Amino acid sequence: MLGSLARWLRLLGYDTAYPGPLDDREAAVKAYDEGRILLSRDKNLASRVKGAFFVASDDLDEQMGAVVAHFHLNHSNPLSLCSLCNAEIIEIDREEVRDLVPPKVFEIQKEFWKCPSCSRIYWRGTHWNDMMRRISNLRAVDLS
């Protein structure tokens, strides 16, 4: 239910686990064992797990706004984690991605990052500006 939120929290630079389907007990135990805060759309589950946070909205922007405000998150380290697998991405030599990205991207972009876990390649294209704009807009969300 919160897969998109998990990806965006990773894009903000926050270590975010998003395990496969778990029952309530498994989710609570996993969060506890890993020292994580459980975020849930299930109000009943969130109320039963110490330190859990109930995510009330279905809307991704509202979800992000609520989590950012509640936990006083900032975006000082955006795009430092892989949005797919949560591993820390590393800068790689431009030549290493020549055959891995579209030719136009290789021609225009000078910096690239790679996830050592899933091999996804990142660069600061137009999507970067869109993501940074969305992240910046989080502060403008009215949570009252």
Secondary structure, DSSP 8 states (H G I E B T S, - for coil): --HHHHHHHHHTT------S---HHHHHHHHHHTT---EES-HHHHHHSTT-EE---SSHHHHHHHHHHHHT---SSTT-B-TTT--B-EEE-GGGGTTTS-HHHHHH---EEE-TTT--EE--SHHHHHHHHHHHHGGG----
